[in-house]
């Protein structure tokens, strides 16, 4: 009985030692977390009612060597809609811009109607992808051919190099937000 216990113990120690001294690298496992990063620009009105003035808003964005254009239309009641973003010239990086019009959800910094532009870029990582925000965004906004806003933004992102578990799985730049109040 004692021999069987010693033999079992010796076998267990041999297996445990072999497993812990393996020279093979374990497989790289990346998480599949969604990165909520990039750059949000909220454009609002400065008139006393915090409602956009009626008109056609032409918006130009210079970002990463490319120029994008979007048109939004606002009616007399302050309701609006925006066309899809069009790239006049493609950027140097893989940047996308999404546009929305309306009252932001409760998680955002303002509670008045706004035009939101969200900028983000993707690049390949060895075992996944990385999400980043553009380094500089130059904005110009006209309402019915009159300039109502112009500003350059240079967001400072916090980068998490191991966002998805390992540096090879991709990084995530933090979400940075700015507000641009348009002239009435």
Secondary structure, DSSP 8 states (H G I E B T S, - for coil): -HHHHHHHHHHHHHHHHHHHT--S-------------EEEEEEEE-STT-S--SEEEEEEEEETTEEEEEEEEE-TTS-EEE---EEEE--SS-EEEEEEEEE--TTSS--SEEEEEEEEEEEEETTEEEEE--S-EEEEEEETTEEEEEEEE-----EETTTTSSGGG--EE-EEEEEEEE--
